[in-house]
Amino acid sequence: MLEKSFGAIFFLKTPEKKENLRVVYLRITVDGIPKEISTKRKWDSTRWNQKSGRATGNKEDAKSLNYFLDSLSTRISNYRTELINNDQTITSQKLIDFVKGKNVSKAKVLEEFSDHNSEILALVETKEYAIGTYERYQIAKSHAAKFIKFKYNRDDLEFRELNFAFIRDYELYLKTVRNCSNNTALKYIANFKTIVLRAIAKDIIPRDPFKLFKSKKTKIKKKPLSTDELFRLENKVFSSERLSLIRDIFVFQCYTGLAYIDAYQLKPSDIKKGIDGTLWIMSSRQKSKSETDIPLLPKAIEIMERYQDHPLCIKRGSVLPVKSNQKMNEYLKEIAILCDLPDTLNTHKARRTFGSTVTLKNGVPLHIVKEMMGHYSVKQTEEYAITEQESISLEMLQLKEKLNKTNDRNQNEDPLLLLHKLQDEIAALGQKNTINSVIPPREQLLAITSKLDFIKEMLLSK
């Protein structure tokens, strides 16, 4: 915000004891309010120009002092411009604080990271966040701390030291030294950016060092199970009860779309009668807290009933005897080999299979699948859509059916009957005022010629 008046001068302050060597002071006046500060530099009054506020003469000591005073004036001017650009109030005290360095925050990056993570942990206890979120931020903090030690050989950095080069170097460090993939590296950078944005919101730093940082995630094709692969998995007979149980839980996820943690926490109280009188899963997702209402398909009900008396279900009060995520994925790899499946199985592939092979491929509208999967936007659900090859195949099959029907209809028509119809069209055309016709005469003639050629081919083929 522009002030009414502004002035900044350097002067020699007269001491109590009269002597020529005096301290150089800076006086800043804003809207008639003056504030003074010592520059901690002394100068001979006989070599001082009070009007210009600078040392006189061409000696090196005079040049050195004047350079210092000019630099200080420039810094004050730049800071004043920054305040104006940010629409902040300008006062003499604020400018003096800038000279003293009081306006510069000494807040440190890892200290703020620790405060943020402590807040997340406190909110885990109120169930606002999952413990996995806290653990993810702890890992992100650990990576940032190791990078600062690696690059700067320091235990922490001040926020004001962050710049574009820091972010680019951190990205390179994650991809090379830590051997992270592109997408994983960008996740850790996103976690770090959360702390930076928090610092901006708290006025610790005035600008975002991420502003010019551009990144692009690598698109990974995560394939669901095909209809044939799902059928093969469902009907595979295992000699091990352990593998049969894990397979059944996986298939249950394929027919409900539940994520691992939601299947693990599923309680009998979450199974309720829906508006249509059938059984539904009515619960909220652990990850997004969004409500999910999923009608239970026969296969899912069959698996539920199979394990309702399982000791682990009774002990835990759960619908299914779900093992730890680590064990689930470990056994699923074994199952994939036994079922001769080309891709690795994991718990998330089951959710993807529900969103594509089980629902979208069978004509369930995208917005309905979105609601059942608990997504916030259709864009999330689109990532689960059936593969491009399957999508093209379905569309082309529909086109083939339409073309076949058209050909069958044309072949069954009597060519003489078609000729009579065409004669009627020509007669009607002669009676119309072609000038006022919507279709140009040339286009009408071309359409008639085309029909005559078609009738000719039909007559010759008989």
C-alpha positions as CSV (number, residue, x, y, z in Angstrom):
1,M,0.0,0.0,0.0
2,L,1.5,3.3,-1.1
3,E,2.4,5.7,1.7
4,K,1.7,9.5,1.5
5,S,5.4,10.5,2.2
6,F,8.7,8.6,2.4
7,G,12.2,9.7,3.1
8,A,15.5,8.0,4.0
9,I,18.7,9.9,4.9
10,F,22.1,9.2,6.4
11,F,23.6,11.6,8.9
12,L,26.3,11.9,11.6
13,K,24.9,12.0,15.0
14,T,26.4,14.6,17.3
15,P,27.9,13.0,20.4
16,E,27.7,14.4,23.9
17,K,31.4,15.0,23.9
18,K,32.3,17.1,20.9
19,E,34.7,15.1,18.6
20,N,35.1,14.7,14.9
21,L,34.6,10.9,14.8
22,R,30.9,10.3,14.8
23,V,28.5,7.4,14.3
24,V,26.6,7.3,10.9
25,Y,22.8,7.0,11.5
26,L,20.0,6.2,9.1
27,R,16.7,8.0,9.6
28,I,13.6,6.7,7.8
29,T,10.4,8.9,7.8
30,V,7.1,7.5,6.6
31,D,4.0,9.8,6.7
32,G,5.8,12.1,9.0
33,I,6.8,9.5,11.5
34,P,10.6,9.2,11.8
35,K,12.6,6.2,13.1
36,E,16.4,6.0,13.4
37,I,19.0,3.3,13.6
38,S,22.8,3.2,13.8
39,T,24.7,1.8,10.9
40,K,27.5,0.8,13.3
41,R,29.9,2.8,11.1
42,K,31.9,5.8,12.3
43,W,33.2,8.7,10.2
44,D,35.1,11.9,10.4
45,S,32.7,14.9,10.4
46,T,35.2,17.0,8.5
47,R,35.0,14.5,5.6
48,W,31.2,14.3,5.4
49,N,28.6,16.0,3.1
50,Q,25.5,16.5,5.2
51,K,23.4,17.5,2.2
52,S,24.1,14.3,0.2
53,G,24.5,12.1,3.3
54,R,27.7,10.6,2.0
55,A,31.5,10.7,2.7
56,T,33.5,13.1,0.7
57,G,36.8,12.6,-1.1
58,N,38.2,9.8,-3.3
59,K,40.1,7.8,-0.8
60,E,39.4,4.1,-0.5
61,D,37.8,4.4,3.0
62,A,35.3,7.0,1.7
63,K,34.5,4.9,-1.4
64,S,34.0,1.8,0.8
65,L,31.6,3.6,3.2
66,N,29.6,5.2,0.3
67,Y,29.3,1.8,-1.3
68,F,27.9,0.3,1.9
69,L,25.4,3.2,2.3
70,D,24.3,2.9,-1.4
71,S,23.8,-0.8,-1.0
72,L,21.7,-0.3,2.2
73,S,19.6,2.3,0.4
74,T,19.0,-0.1,-2.5
75,R,17.9,-2.9,-0.2
76,I,15.4,-0.6,1.6
77,S,14.0,0.6,-1.8
78,N,13.6,-3.0,-3.0
79,Y,11.9,-4.0,0.2
80,R,9.5,-1.0,0.0
81,T,8.6,-2.0,-3.6
82,E,8.0,-5.6,-2.4
83,L,5.6,-4.3,0.3
84,I,3.8,-2.2,-2.3
85,N,3.4,-5.1,-4.7
86,N,2.1,-7.3,-1.9
87,D,-0.4,-4.6,-0.9
88,Q,1.1,-4.3,2.6
89,T,1.1,-1.3,4.8
90,I,4.4,0.6,4.8
91,T,5.6,2.1,8.1
92,S,8.9,3.5,9.2
93,Q,9.1,0.8,12.0
94,K,8.6,-2.0,9.4
95,L,11.5,-0.6,7.3
96,I,13.7,-0.2,10.3
97,D,12.9,-3.8,11.3
98,F,13.9,-4.9,7.9
99,V,17.3,-3.2,8.3
100,K,17.7,-4.9,11.7
101,G,16.8,-8.2,10.1
102,K,13.8,-8.7,12.4
103,N,11.4,-9.3,9.5
104,V,13.4,-12.3,8.3
105,S,12.1,-15.6,9.7
106,K,14.6,-18.0,11.1
107,A,12.1,-20.9,10.9
108,K,13.7,-24.1,9.7
109,V,12.4,-26.7,7.2
110,L,12.7,-29.9,9.2
111,E,11.4,-28.3,12.4
112,E,8.3,-27.2,10.6
113,F,8.1,-30.8,9.0
114,S,8.2,-32.2,12.6
115,D,5.5,-29.9,13.8
116,H,3.3,-30.8,10.8
117,N,3.8,-34.6,11.4
118,S,3.1,-34.2,15.1
119,E,-0.3,-32.6,14.3
120,I,-1.1,-35.4,11.8
121,L,-0.3,-38.0,14.5
122,A,-2.6,-36.2,17.0
123,L,-5.4,-36.3,14.4
124,V,-4.8,-40.0,13.8
125,E,-6.1,-40.6,17.4
126,T,-9.3,-38.7,16.5
127,K,-9.5,-40.9,13.3
128,E,-9.4,-37.8,11.1
129,Y,-6.3,-39.4,9.4
130,A,-5.1,-43.0,9.0
131,I,-1.8,-44.0,10.6
132,G,-0.5,-44.7,7.0
133,T,-0.8,-41.0,6.3
134,Y,1.5,-40.2,9.3
135,E,4.0,-42.9,8.3
136,R,4.1,-41.5,4.7
137,Y,5.0,-38.0,5.9
138,Q,7.6,-39.4,8.3
139,I,9.3,-41.2,5.4
140,A,9.1,-37.9,3.3
141,K,10.7,-36.0,6.2
142,S,13.4,-38.7,6.4
143,H,14.2,-38.3,2.7
144,A,14.4,-34.5,3.0
145,A,16.7,-34.7,6.1
146,K,19.1,-37.1,4.3
147,F,19.1,-34.8,1.2
148,I,20.0,-31.7,3.3
149,K,22.8,-33.6,4.9
150,F,23.9,-35.1,1.6
151,K,23.8,-31.8,-0.4
152,Y,24.6,-29.1,2.3
153,N,26.2,-31.2,5.1
154,R,23.8,-29.6,7.5
155,D,21.2,-30.8,9.9
156,D,18.5,-28.3,8.7
157,L,17.9,-25.3,6.4
158,E,16.0,-22.1,6.9
159,F,13.0,-21.7,4.7
160,R,14.5,-18.5,3.2
161,E,17.3,-20.7,1.7
162,L,14.8,-22.7,-0.4
163,N,14.8,-21.9,-4.1
164,F,14.1,-23.5,-7.5
165,A,17.6,-25.1,-7.5
166,F,16.9,-26.8,-4.2
167,I,13.7,-28.4,-5.6
168,R,15.4,-29.6,-8.8
169,D,18.4,-31.0,-6.9
170,Y,16.0,-32.8,-4.5
171,E,14.2,-34.4,-7.4
172,L,17.5,-35.6,-8.9
173,Y,18.6,-36.9,-5.5
174,L,15.4,-39.0,-5.1
175,K,15.7,-40.4,-8.6
176,T,19.5,-41.2,-8.5
177,V,20.8,-41.6,-4.9
178,R,17.5,-43.0,-3.5
179,N,16.7,-44.8,-6.8
180,C,13.0,-43.8,-6.7
181,S,10.8,-44.1,-9.8
182,N,9.5,-40.8,-11.4
183,N,6.1,-41.2,-9.8
184,T,7.5,-42.1,-6.3
185,A,9.9,-39.1,-6.4
186,L,7.0,-36.8,-7.3
187,K,5.0,-38.1,-4.4
188,Y,7.8,-37.3,-1.9
189,I,8.2,-33.8,-3.5
190,A,4.4,-33.3,-3.2
191,N,4.7,-34.1,0.6
192,F,7.6,-31.6,0.9
193,K,5.5,-29.0,-1.0
194,T,2.8,-29.4,1.6
195,I,5.3,-28.1,4.2
196,V,6.4,-25.2,2.0
197,L,2.7,-24.1,1.4
198,R,2.2,-24.3,5.1
199,A,5.2,-22.0,5.7
200,I,3.8,-19.5,3.1
201,A,0.4,-19.6,4.8
202,K,2.1,-18.7,8.1
203,D,4.1,-15.9,6.4
204,I,7.4,-17.6,7.1
205,I,8.4,-17.1,3.5
206,P,6.9,-14.6,1.0
207,R,7.0,-16.7,-2.1
208,D,6.7,-20.3,-3.4
209,P,10.0,-21.8,-4.5
210,F,8.0,-24.5,-6.3
211,K,6.4,-21.8,-8.6
212,L,8.6,-22.7,-11.7
213,F,8.9,-26.4,-10.9
214,K,7.1,-28.5,-13.5
215,S,6.7,-32.2,-13.3
216,K,4.7,-34.8,-15.1
217,K,3.7,-38.2,-13.8
218,T,4.5,-41.3,-15.8
219,K,1.3,-42.9,-17.0
220,I,1.3,-46.5,-15.9
221,K,-1.2,-49.0,-17.4
222,K,-2.5,-51.0,-14.5
223,K,-4.4,-53.8,-16.1
224,P,-7.4,-55.5,-14.4
225,L,-8.1,-59.2,-14.7
226,S,-9.9,-60.1,-17.9
227,T,-13.2,-62.0,-17.9
228,D,-11.3,-65.2,-18.8
229,E,-8.6,-64.7,-16.1
230,L,-11.2,-64.0,-13.4
231,F,-13.2,-67.1,-14.4
232,R,-10.0,-69.2,-14.3
233,L,-9.1,-67.8,-10.9
234,E,-12.6,-68.5,-9.4
235,N,-12.6,-72.1,-10.6
236,K,-9.0,-73.0,-9.7
237,V,-8.9,-75.8,-7.1
238,F,-6.0,-75.4,-4.7
239,S,-4.6,-78.2,-2.5
240,S,-3.8,-75.6,0.2
241,E,-6.6,-74.1,2.3
242,R,-4.4,-71.1,2.9
243,L,-4.4,-70.2,-0.8
244,S,-8.1,-71.0,-1.3
245,L,-8.9,-68.5,1.5
246,I,-6.7,-65.7,0.0
247,R,-8.2,-66.4,-3.4
248,D,-11.8,-66.1,-2.1
249,I,-11.0,-62.8,-0.3
250,F,-9.5,-61.5,-3.6
251,V,-12.5,-62.6,-5.6
252,F,-14.8,-60.9,-3.0
253,Q,-12.9,-57.7,-3.6
254,C,-13.4,-58.2,-7.4
255,Y,-17.1,-58.4,-7.0
256,T,-17.5,-55.5,-4.4
257,G,-14.7,-53.1,-5.3
258,L,-13.5,-52.8,-1.7
259,A,-10.0,-51.7,-1.1
260,Y,-7.8,-54.0,1.2
261,I,-8.3,-51.9,4.4
262,D,-12.1,-51.7,3.8
263,A,-12.4,-55.5,3.3
264,Y,-10.3,-56.0,6.4
265,Q,-12.6,-53.7,8.5
266,L,-15.9,-54.9,7.0
267,K,-18.3,-55.7,9.9
268,P,-21.6,-57.7,9.8
269,S,-23.3,-54.4,10.8
270,D,-22.1,-52.9,7.4
271,I,-24.3,-55.5,5.6
272,K,-27.8,-54.1,5.3
273,K,-30.9,-54.5,3.2
274,G,-31.1,-51.9,0.4
275,I,-34.0,-50.1,-1.1
276,D,-34.6,-53.1,-3.4
277,G,-34.8,-55.6,-0.5
278,T,-31.4,-57.2,-1.4
279,L,-28.2,-57.1,0.7
280,W,-25.9,-54.1,0.3
281,I,-22.6,-53.0,1.8
282,M,-23.3,-49.6,3.4
283,S,-20.1,-48.2,4.9
284,S,-17.5,-45.4,4.5
285,R,-14.1,-45.7,2.9
286,Q,-11.1,-45.6,5.2
287,K,-9.0,-43.6,2.7
288,S,-11.5,-40.8,1.7
289,K,-14.2,-41.2,4.4
290,S,-16.8,-41.1,1.5
291,E,-19.9,-43.2,1.9
292,T,-20.2,-46.3,-0.3
293,D,-23.4,-48.2,-1.0
294,I,-22.6,-51.4,-3.0
295,P,-25.3,-54.0,-3.9
296,L,-23.9,-57.5,-3.2
297,L,-23.6,-59.8,-6.2
298,P,-24.3,-63.5,-5.8
299,K,-20.6,-64.5,-5.8
300,A,-19.8,-62.0,-3.0
301,I,-22.7,-63.3,-0.9
302,E,-21.6,-66.9,-1.5
303,I,-18.1,-66.1,-0.2
304,M,-19.5,-64.2,2.8
305,E,-21.6,-67.1,3.9
306,R,-18.7,-69.5,3.4
307,Y,-16.6,-67.8,6.1
308,Q,-19.3,-66.5,8.5
309,D,-18.3,-69.1,11.1
310,H,-14.5,-68.8,10.6
311,P,-12.7,-68.5,13.9
312,L,-10.9,-65.3,12.9
313,C,-14.2,-63.7,11.8
314,I,-15.8,-64.6,15.2
315,K,-12.8,-63.4,17.2
316,R,-12.5,-60.1,15.3
317,G,-16.2,-59.5,14.6
318,S,-15.5,-59.2,10.8
319,V,-17.2,-60.5,7.7
320,L,-14.0,-62.1,6.2
321,P,-10.8,-63.6,7.7
322,V,-8.5,-61.1,5.9
323,K,-4.8,-61.5,6.6
324,S,-2.2,-58.7,6.7
325,N,-1.7,-56.8,3.4
326,Q,1.9,-58.1,3.3
327,K,0.7,-61.7,3.6
328,M,-2.1,-61.2,1.1
329,N,0.2,-59.9,-1.6
330,E,2.8,-62.5,-0.9
331,Y,0.2,-65.4,-1.3
332,L,-1.4,-63.7,-4.3
333,K,1.9,-63.8,-6.2
334,E,1.9,-67.6,-5.5
335,I,-1.7,-67.9,-6.7
336,A,-0.9,-65.9,-9.9
337,I,1.8,-68.5,-10.8
338,L,-0.5,-71.5,-10.1
339,C,-3.3,-69.9,-12.2
340,D,-0.9,-69.1,-15.1
341,L,-1.8,-65.4,-14.9
342,P,0.6,-63.1,-16.9
343,D,0.6,-60.2,-14.4
344,T,1.3,-60.1,-10.7
345,L,-1.7,-60.1,-8.5
346,N,-2.1,-57.7,-5.6
347,T,-5.1,-56.5,-3.5
348,H,-5.5,-53.3,-5.6
349,K,-5.9,-55.3,-8.8
350,A,-9.1,-56.7,-7.4
351,R,-10.6,-53.2,-7.0
352,R,-9.5,-52.3,-10.5
353,T,-11.1,-55.5,-11.8
354,F,-14.4,-54.5,-10.2
355,G,-14.3,-51.1,-11.7
356,S,-13.7,-52.4,-15.2
357,T,-14.2,-56.1,-16.0
358,V,-17.1,-56.6,-13.6
359,T,-19.0,-53.3,-14.0
360,L,-18.1,-51.0,-16.9
361,K,-17.5,-53.9,-19.3
362,N,-21.0,-55.2,-18.5
363,G,-22.7,-51.8,-19.2
364,V,-22.9,-50.3,-15.8
365,P,-22.7,-46.5,-16.3
366,L,-19.6,-44.7,-15.3
367,H,-21.3,-42.4,-12.7
368,I,-22.8,-45.4,-11.0
369,V,-19.4,-47.1,-10.7
370,K,-18.0,-43.8,-9.3
371,E,-20.6,-43.9,-6.5
372,M,-20.0,-47.6,-5.7
373,M,-16.2,-47.1,-5.6
374,G,-16.4,-44.0,-3.4
375,H,-14.6,-41.7,-5.8
376,Y,-14.9,-38.0,-5.5
377,S,-14.8,-37.4,-9.3
378,V,-15.6,-39.3,-12.5
379,K,-12.0,-38.6,-13.5
380,Q,-10.8,-41.0,-10.8
381,T,-13.2,-43.7,-12.1
382,E,-12.1,-43.2,-15.7
383,E,-8.6,-44.5,-14.7
384,Y,-10.3,-47.8,-13.9
385,A,-12.1,-48.1,-17.2
386,I,-11.6,-51.1,-19.4
387,T,-8.5,-51.2,-21.6
388,E,-8.4,-49.4,-24.9
389,Q,-8.2,-52.6,-26.8
390,E,-11.3,-54.1,-25.1
391,S,-13.2,-50.8,-25.6
392,I,-12.4,-50.6,-29.3
393,S,-13.4,-54.3,-29.6
394,L,-16.8,-53.7,-28.0
395,E,-17.5,-50.6,-30.2
396,M,-16.5,-52.5,-33.4
397,L,-18.7,-55.5,-32.5
398,Q,-21.7,-53.1,-32.1
399,L,-20.9,-51.5,-35.5
400,K,-20.6,-55.0,-37.2
401,E,-24.0,-55.9,-35.8
402,K,-25.6,-52.7,-37.2
403,L,-24.0,-53.2,-40.6
404,N,-25.1,-56.8,-40.8
405,K,-28.7,-55.9,-39.9
406,T,-28.6,-53.2,-42.7
407,N,-27.3,-55.6,-45.2
408,D,-29.8,-58.3,-44.3
409,R,-32.7,-55.8,-44.6
410,N,-31.5,-54.6,-48.0
411,Q,-31.0,-58.1,-49.3
412,N,-34.5,-59.1,-48.3
413,E,-36.1,-56.2,-50.1
414,D,-37.6,-56.7,-53.6
415,P,-35.6,-54.7,-56.2
416,L,-38.8,-54.0,-58.3
417,L,-40.5,-52.6,-55.1
418,L,-37.5,-50.4,-54.5
419,L,-37.7,-49.2,-58.2
420,H,-41.4,-48.3,-57.7
421,K,-40.5,-46.3,-54.5
422,L,-37.8,-44.5,-56.4
423,Q,-40.3,-43.6,-59.2
424,D,-42.6,-42.1,-56.6
425,E,-39.7,-40.0,-55.2
426,I,-38.8,-38.7,-58.7
427,A,-42.5,-37.8,-59.4
428,A,-42.8,-36.0,-56.1
429,L,-39.5,-34.2,-56.8
430,G,-40.9,-32.9,-60.1
431,Q,-44.0,-31.5,-58.4
432,K,-41.9,-29.6,-55.7
433,N,-40.4,-26.2,-56.2
434,T,-36.8,-27.2,-56.2
435,I,-35.7,-23.6,-55.7
436,N,-37.2,-23.5,-52.2
437,S,-36.0,-27.1,-51.4
438,V,-33.7,-27.4,-48.4
439,I,-31.5,-30.0,-50.3
440,P,-29.8,-28.6,-53.4
441,P,-30.9,-30.2,-56.7
442,R,-27.4,-31.5,-57.4
443,E,-27.5,-33.5,-54.1
444,Q,-30.9,-34.8,-54.8
445,L,-29.8,-36.1,-58.2
446,L,-26.8,-37.8,-56.7
447,A,-28.9,-39.5,-54.1
448,I,-31.3,-40.8,-56.9
449,T,-28.3,-42.0,-59.0
450,S,-26.9,-43.9,-56.0
451,K,-30.1,-45.7,-55.4
452,L,-30.4,-46.6,-59.1
453,D,-26.9,-48.1,-59.0
454,F,-27.8,-50.1,-55.9
455,I,-31.0,-51.5,-57.6
456,K,-29.0,-52.3,-60.7
457,E,-26.5,-54.4,-58.7
458,M,-29.4,-56.2,-56.9
459,L,-31.0,-57.1,-60.3
460,L,-27.7,-58.3,-61.8
461,S,-26.9,-60.5,-58.7
462,K,-30.2,-62.4,-59.0
